Every structure is written in structure tokens, then in C-alpha cells.
Amino acid sequence: MARIGIDIRKLADYGIGVYIRNLVRGLAEAGGHQYTLFHKPGEETAGLPAGARYRVERSGLYSLREPFSLGVSARRADLELLHCPHYVAPFWPGCPLAVTIHDLIHMLYPENLPNRAARAYARFFLRRAANKAAVIFAVSETTRTDILEHLPAREEQVVVTHNAVDPRLSIPPGEEELSRARERYVLNHPYALYVGNIKPHKNLPAAVRAFARFRRAAGQEWRLVIVGSRGVDYELRRSIEIAGVREAVRFLGFIPTNFLPAVYGLAAVFVFPSLYEGFGLPPLEAMAAGTPVVASDRSSLPEVLGDAALLVDPSDEVAMAEAMERACADGELRETLIRRGRERVGRFSWRRAVERTLEGYSIALGAEAARG
């Protein structure tokens, strides 16, 4: 039994938070190790393993203090391995490191970061993670390829641990759930749905333009519903105005997890035009709710979605609009996509992700034992 620490301070984040929550639960159920979980002050840890040790880590995420403070915390906890589920690995932790790199968005799309200092910070710590980690977890084969191409990592060092749908979102919504969501969010029109961050690489202006084309053919009653917790950027607002669909685009902001399956399930089609994804959970979540998916054919999305979605060139708005129309109007195709989608969701499991993570831990602990 090894003493393993996990930094869970991004527990409240959408993507990484889903990863952390399901990983630590699965690791606790698997047993075999003693886990210390480093969390933010005041962090809600209900539902996390009762048998784990909990320690407060006060440093801010992506701060200059973080790598020093977390290293001190790890040494005080007398760990044999520290797992950092995002790319900032601490200085001098006193034990081997395992690091999860979800994507290389900050290196491949540095314009998404606010300034040059943030870009330098991200590049430094991504490269440092690859240099210092005994094992690197990648959430897709695509991310693994990106890591090996852009970072100083060795092939045997990188272990793929695919994400999966959160169990809370894996059961199709019932009629009562659908009715409550329809009433709460006033979802009285047929709609196309997007769920995710509102960032430049998500390519939402292209989705707006494709939706405008689709709406001209399908009818003025259609809406585009966007669920995301970040503010609307200038380019997106401008694309909505130019496309003439201001009254047809609705921003619902953040939606509690218990309402998400119904919001997915009420949608006629889910649209995900992203230019880059390390994994891409929202399309799988839509599939779990029984909603057909139109998605980009870039980065990890073909790997994750396979033939269960209509994959299109995200720069081709005509093709995107046509795919939306086919997914809504072609009954046979629609049923095929729904069936394949549910089958596709079943190919990814947190149990398998936990098994692969434990294999990675063994690699890291074995390497340390060999050096000793």
C-alpha cells in the first residue's frame, strides 16, 4: 500500500472537476492505497471518499505561490507519489509525480490566454510537467500524440486514461425531469443545443452562422440554446448580430448538474463545432440523453465519437447546417444516431480509467523503487 496524494482543488471545474470526482471515488473503491486529498479552504467534499485524508491547500490555482506551497504540503504529508490532475507540478514535493495533461490548448492556441505572462507560465509548467513527471496521464490518444510531439516526454511515460460520462448524466431523463427543465428554462421552442465554455477555439461564431442557415430552412420558431459559464465574447455577439438571429439565440449560463440531462434530452440536435478538444465530454453527455450530435471532425472528436455522430469540417458552415437538418428531419438517420450514441457512451467507463490510472501509479512507484 502506497501513500498517494491527489490535488483536488479544481473539483468545482466542469471538465477537470468531473475527472477528479470520478477518479478519486473509483480509486477509493478499488482500494490498495492510502489517499491524501489536497483541497481548497472551505471546499465541499461531501460525496468524496470517507477513508481518505483531507488537507487544506491555500495557494491559488495558477499562482506563483502554488508550485512552492503544494510542494511543501506534499512533503509534510510524507507521500510516496503525488498526482496533479492539471499541468502545474510543484517544486520539490519529496516524492515522484504523476501529472494529467488534458490537452495542449495553451500551447496550440496561446491567443486564448489573457497576456504574455500567462502564456509563458503555461508553456513553462507544461514542459516542466513532462520533464519531472514519472508518469503522464493523457485523456485521449490524440492528446497523447500532441504531448509526444510538443513536449519532452517519452512514449513509455504517457498512459491514456479516457474520460467517461459522469454517472449523474448517464441515465436518460424521464418525463417528469423533462417537464421541470422545460418550465424552469422556458424551453418552449424546438432548439439546437451547445454546452461548454465560450472560448475562441470552441468556434461558436461558426455554429451561429450554421444555425442561421438551418433556421431559414427549418422555420423561424427554432432556437439555438447555449449553456456555458463564461461571458459572451465580442466575436460571438457580432456573429449573432450579423446573422440576424439575436432573438433566436438564448444564453442559459451555468446549469446545475441535476437539470443538465433534461436540457440535453429536450434538444432536437446537439452542435459541437470545436476546433480543438483533449477529449470532449459534452457530445457524449448529449448521446447519453438520447440527442443526435453534429460535431467537428478535428482533434480528439473522431476518436471519441466514432460513427455515432455526424462529423463535419468546422469551417464549413454549409455542411454544418445540412448536418443539423439531416439529424432533425431524417427519421431513420436520427434513430440510428441515437442508438449508436448510446452504444458509444457505453465504450467509456470510469472503472477502466481508474484501472489505467492504477497501472500508471505502479509505473511511477516502480521507477522510484528501481532508483532506490
MOBELQUI-V402803 format. One record per residue. N is the residue number from 1. RES is the residue in one letter. PSI is psi in whole degrees, -180 to 180 (none if undefined). OMEGA is omega in radians with two decimals (* if undefined). NEAR is the number of other ideal C-beta (glycine too) atoms within 12 Angstrom. Layout:
{{N	RES	PSI	OMEGA	NEAR} {N	RES	PSI	OMEGA	NEAR}}
This chain:
{{1	M	127	-3.13	12} {2	A	154	3.08	28} {3	R	109	-3.02	25} {4	I	129	3.08	42} {5	G	146	3.07	44} {6	I	128	3.08	49} {7	D	110	-3.08	46} {8	I	22	-3.03	44} {9	R	-13	3.07	37} {10	K	26	-3.11	32} {11	L	-33	-3.08	35} {12	A	-10	3.11	22} {13	D	157	-3.12	25} {14	Y	-70	-3.04	30} {15	G	-57	-3.11	34} {16	I	-33	3.10	33} {17	G	-41	3.07	29} {18	V	-44	3.13	35} {19	Y	-50	-3.08	40} {20	I	-49	-3.07	42} {21	R	-48	-3.09	38} {22	N	-31	3.11	39} {23	L	-51	-3.06	46} {24	V	-35	3.06	40} {25	R	-46	-3.12	31} {26	G	-39	3.11	30} {27	L	-41	3.13	41} {28	A	-41	3.13	26} {29	E	-35	3.14	22} {30	A	-29	3.13	25} {31	G	-173	3.07	16} {32	G	-20	-3.13	21} {33	H	162	3.03	31} {34	Q	125	-3.04	23} {35	Y	136	3.00	41} {36	T	124	-3.07	36} {37	L	120	-3.13	38} {38	F	119	-3.05	43} {39	H	165	3.10	34} {40	K	156	3.01	26} {41	P	131	3.12	15} {42	G	6	-3.12	11} {43	E	137	3.09	27} {44	E	117	-3.10	15} {45	T	12	3.10	26} {46	A	138	-3.13	11} {47	G	-8	3.07	20} {48	L	165	-3.00	28} {49	P	129	3.14	28} {50	A	-26	-3.08	15} {51	G	-4	-3.14	19} {52	A	160	3.00	28} {53	R	139	-3.09	28} {54	Y	132	3.11	28} {55	R	137	3.12	31} {56	V	132	3.03	23} {57	E	114	-2.96	38} {58	R	-9	-3.10	21} {59	S	147	3.14	27} {60	G	147	3.10	18} {61	L	137	3.14	31} {62	Y	28	3.08	24} {63	S	166	3.07	19} {64	L	-26	-3.14	18} {65	R	-29	-2.97	19} {66	E	-54	-3.06	30} {67	P	-28	3.09	34} {68	F	-49	-3.07	22} {69	S	-44	-3.13	28} {70	L	-34	3.06	44} {71	G	-42	3.09	30} {72	V	-45	-3.14	24} {73	S	-41	3.14	37} {74	A	-41	3.14	37} {75	R	-40	3.14	22} {76	R	-30	-3.14	22} {77	A	-6	3.10	32} {78	D	58	-3.08	20} {79	L	158	2.99	39} {80	E	-15	3.10	33} {81	L	139	3.06	41} {82	L	127	3.12	51} {83	H	120	3.09	49} {84	C	110	-3.08	48} {85	P	4	2.90	43} {86	H	175	-2.82	39} {87	Y	-3	-3.13	45} {88	V	103	3.12	42} {89	A	139	-3.05	38} {90	P	161	3.00	38} {91	F	138	2.99	26} {92	W	60	-3.13	19} {93	P	-12	3.13	37} {94	G	11	3.14	23} {95	C	167	3.08	36} {96	P	159	-3.11	36} {97	L	140	2.87	46} {98	A	134	-3.08	49} {99	V	135	3.00	42} {100	T	126	3.03	46} {101	I	109	-3.05	48} {102	H	-32	3.11	43} {103	D	173	3.08	40} {104	L	35	-3.07	38} {105	I	-37	-3.08	35} {106	H	-24	3.07	35} {107	M	-39	-3.06	31} {108	L	-27	3.09	28} {109	Y	64	-3.08	25} {110	P	-20	3.14	23} {111	E	-14	3.09	18} {112	N	-19	-3.14	25} {113	L	153	-2.95	22} {114	P	-27	-3.07	14} {115	N	177	-3.09	12} {116	R	-33	3.13	12} {117	A	-42	3.12	14} {118	A	-38	3.12	19} {119	R	-42	3.12	21} {120	A	-40	3.12	17} {121	Y	-49	-3.11	26} {122	A	-45	-3.12	31} {123	R	-43	-3.13	24} {124	F	-48	-3.03	25} {125	F	-28	3.03	35} {126	L	-45	3.13	38} {127	R	-38	3.14	27} {128	R	-39	3.11	26} {129	A	-44	3.14	41} {130	A	-35	3.14	33} {131	N	-39	-2.96	20} {132	K	-25	-3.04	33} {133	A	138	3.03	42} {134	A	-30	3.07	38} {135	V	142	3.08	42} {136	I	128	3.05	45} {137	F	129	3.06	47} {138	A	140	-3.02	44} {139	V	2	3.06	42} {140	S	163	3.05	38} {141	E	-33	3.12	22} {142	T	-45	3.10	31} {143	T	-39	3.09	41} {144	R	-45	3.11	36} {145	T	-43	3.12	23} {146	D	-42	3.14	33} {147	I	-47	-3.11	39} {148	L	-27	-3.13	23} {149	E	-36	-2.96	18} {150	H	-11	-3.11	22} {151	L	157	3.14	35} {152	P	68	-3.12	18} {153	A	153	3.11	33} {154	R	150	-3.09	19} {155	E	-44	-3.10	14} {156	E	-11	-3.11	16} {157	Q	-20	-2.98	31} {158	V	121	-3.11	35} {159	V	129	3.13	37} {160	V	125	3.05	37} {161	T	92	-3.11	42} {162	H	144	2.98	39} {163	N	176	3.06	47} {164	A	168	3.11	36} {165	V	137	3.05	39} {166	D	134	3.13	33} {167	P	-29	3.13	21} {168	R	-18	-3.11	24} {169	L	5	-2.99	36} {170	S	-8	-3.13	29} {171	I	125	3.12	22} {172	P	140	-3.09	25} {173	P	146	3.07	30} {174	G	176	-3.08	15} {175	E	-39	-3.14	13} {176	E	-42	3.11	13} {177	E	-42	3.12	25} {178	L	-42	-3.12	25} {179	S	-42	-3.14	18} {180	R	-42	-3.14	21} {181	A	-39	3.13	33} {182	R	-41	-3.13	24} {183	E	-45	-3.07	15} {184	R	-42	-3.05	19} {185	Y	9	3.08	30} {186	V	56	-3.11	15} {187	L	71	-3.03	29} {188	N	0	3.14	17} {189	H	156	2.98	25} {190	P	141	-3.07	26} {191	Y	151	2.90	39} {192	A	147	-3.00	48} {193	L	142	2.92	47} {194	Y	135	3.05	47} {195	V	129	3.10	43} {196	G	-178	3.09	36} {197	N	154	3.06	33} {198	I	88	-3.11	34} {199	K	159	-3.05	29} {200	P	-41	-3.07	25} {201	H	-11	3.08	33} {202	K	-16	2.94	38} {203	N	34	-3.08	39} {204	L	-32	3.07	43} {205	P	-37	3.10	37} {206	A	-38	3.10	36} {207	A	-38	3.11	46} {208	V	-46	-3.13	40} {209	R	-39	3.10	36} {210	A	-41	3.12	41} {211	F	-41	3.13	44} {212	A	-41	3.08	34} {213	R	-48	-3.14	28} {214	F	-43	-3.07	39} {215	R	-35	3.11	31} {216	R	-32	3.14	19} {217	A	-36	-3.01	19} {218	A	-27	3.13	29} {219	G	149	-3.05	17} {220	Q	-12	3.14	16} {221	E	-12	-3.08	13} {222	W	148	3.10	34} {223	R	155	2.94	35} {224	L	117	-3.11	43} {225	V	126	-3.11	37} {226	I	121	3.10	45} {227	V	120	-3.14	40} {228	G	149	-2.99	28} {229	S	-6	3.13	22} {230	R	157	-3.12	21} {231	G	159	3.14	15} {232	V	127	-3.10	27} {233	D	168	-3.04	23} {234	Y	-44	-3.09	13} {235	E	-38	3.12	22} {236	L	-46	3.10	33} {237	R	-43	-3.12	21} {238	R	-41	-3.13	16} {239	S	-36	3.11	31} {240	I	-44	3.14	29} {241	E	-47	-3.09	19} {242	I	-38	-3.12	15} {243	A	-12	3.11	29} {244	G	33	-3.10	18} {245	V	28	-3.08	30} {246	R	-41	-3.10	20} {247	E	-11	-3.06	17} {248	A	-8	-3.14	28} {249	V	125	-3.12	34} {250	R	133	3.08	29} {251	F	116	-3.11	28} {252	L	-6	-3.13	30} {253	G	-150	3.14	19} {254	F	137	3.11	23} {255	I	130	3.11	30} {256	P	148	-3.06	20} {257	T	-36	-3.08	25} {258	N	-17	3.10	17} {259	F	-15	-3.04	30} {260	L	-46	-3.13	38} {261	P	-39	-3.14	35} {262	A	-38	3.10	35} {263	V	-39	3.01	40} {264	Y	-48	-3.01	46} {265	G	-28	3.13	36} {266	L	-18	-3.12	40} {267	A	144	3.07	47} {268	A	-32	-3.13	38} {269	V	145	3.08	49} {270	F	132	-3.08	49} {271	V	129	-3.08	49} {272	F	88	-2.99	54} {273	P	23	-2.97	49} {274	S	143	3.09	41} {275	L	-21	-3.09	31} {276	Y	130	3.08	33} {277	E	137	3.01	43} {278	G	-36	3.07	43} {279	F	-67	3.13	43} {280	G	74	-3.12	47} {281	L	-40	-3.04	45} {282	P	-42	3.11	45} {283	P	-38	3.08	47} {284	L	-39	3.10	45} {285	E	-40	3.09	50} {286	A	-42	3.10	48} {287	M	-40	3.12	44} {288	A	-30	3.13	36} {289	A	-2	3.12	39} {290	G	30	-3.14	34} {291	T	129	3.10	46} {292	P	148	-3.03	44} {293	V	133	2.92	48} {294	V	123	-3.03	50} {295	A	163	3.07	51} {296	S	150	3.08	41} {297	D	25	-3.08	30} {298	R	161	3.02	31} {299	S	-128	-3.00	35} {300	S	-9	-2.98	39} {301	L	-42	3.04	37} {302	P	-37	3.11	25} {303	E	-43	-3.06	34} {304	V	-42	-2.97	43} {305	L	-24	3.11	43} {306	G	-136	-3.12	25} {307	D	15	-3.12	21} {308	A	-1	3.11	37} {309	A	161	2.96	41} {310	L	110	-3.09	39} {311	L	131	-3.08	32} {312	V	159	3.00	35} {313	D	119	-3.06	24} {314	P	-11	3.08	32} {315	S	-5	-3.10	19} {316	D	93	-3.07	22} {317	E	-28	3.10	29} {318	V	-46	3.13	19} {319	A	-38	3.13	26} {320	M	-45	3.13	39} {321	A	-42	3.12	35} {322	E	-39	3.12	25} {323	A	-40	3.08	40} {324	M	-44	-3.13	48} {325	E	-43	3.13	32} {326	R	-43	-3.12	27} {327	A	-28	-3.12	39} {328	C	-37	-2.96	33} {329	A	-27	-3.10	21} {330	D	100	-3.04	18} {331	G	-42	-3.13	13} {332	E	-45	3.11	13} {333	L	-42	-3.13	25} {334	R	-48	3.13	26} {335	E	-37	3.10	15} {336	T	-45	-3.13	21} {337	L	-40	3.13	38} {338	I	-45	3.14	30} {339	R	-48	-3.14	19} {340	R	-35	3.14	24} {341	G	-46	3.14	40} {342	R	-36	3.07	27} {343	E	-39	-3.10	19} {344	R	-42	3.12	34} {345	V	-39	-3.12	38} {346	G	-13	3.13	19} {347	R	-12	-3.12	23} {348	F	132	-3.13	35} {349	S	146	3.08	22} {350	W	-26	3.09	31} {351	R	-44	3.11	22} {352	R	-38	3.10	22} {353	A	-40	3.11	38} {354	V	-43	3.12	30} {355	E	-44	3.14	23} {356	R	-35	3.10	33} {357	T	-43	3.11	43} {358	L	-35	3.04	33} {359	E	-42	3.10	21} {360	G	-41	3.08	36} {361	Y	-41	3.14	41} {362	S	-38	3.09	25} {363	I	-48	-3.10	27} {364	A	-44	-3.13	36} {365	L	-36	3.10	31} {366	G	-39	3.11	20} {367	A	-39	3.12	24} {368	E	-41	3.12	23} {369	A	-38	3.12	15} {370	A	-37	3.11	11} {371	R	-34	-3.13	10} {372	G	none	*	10}}
